[in-house]
Amino acid sequence: MRELSNHKLVVGMGGGSQKVKSLLGALHGSYLDVLITDSQTAEAILALEDMYITKRGQY
């Protein structure tokens, strides 16, 4: 993963319910500049982020 910071643009692709936590982690870690995914996965990522925010009371 350290090599990713050496690149100007990092594009991630992934989809499906089994990838939601990993994709959210990659976004939180600023490993990705662009995420390509399907609408169901995007909605699941946003829902998980909302749960995280509510639970932590952050942002």
N, C-alpha and C positions, 0 to 999 in steps of 0.2 A: 504494500500500500504506500510506502514512502516514496516510491518512484512516481506515483500519480502527481505529487506536488510539483514535479519537474516539468509537467506538461502544461501548455497554455489553456487547453480545453479538454475536459474529461467528460465523455458522454457515457452514461450508464443505461443499460436496457434490462428490463426484467418485468415479470408479471406473474400473477397468480397469488393465491392466499398464503402460500408457503414462503413467499419472498417479501411480504409486507414489512416485517420487523427488520430484515436486513437492509431493505431499501431506505427505510426511515433512518436507520443507523448511519447509512452512508450519507444521507442528506444532512443529518445532525453533525456528522463529523466533517462536513464540507469537503468530502471526497469527490463529489460530483458537481459539475457546472450545469449539466443538462440531464434530465431523466426522461427516457422514452418508455412508456408503459401503456396498458389498456385502462379504460375508464373505471372498471371495477376495482382494479388494484389501486388506482389513484384515489378513489373514494375511500377505500379501506385505509390507505396511508393517512389521509386527512382525518378520518374518524379516530385512528389510533393516536395521532398527534393531539386531537381535541381531548381524548381521555388523559393523555400525559399532562397536558396543560391544566385540566381540571383537577387532577390528582395532586399535582405539584403546586398549583396556584401561581404559575409563572407566566411571564410575558405580559 
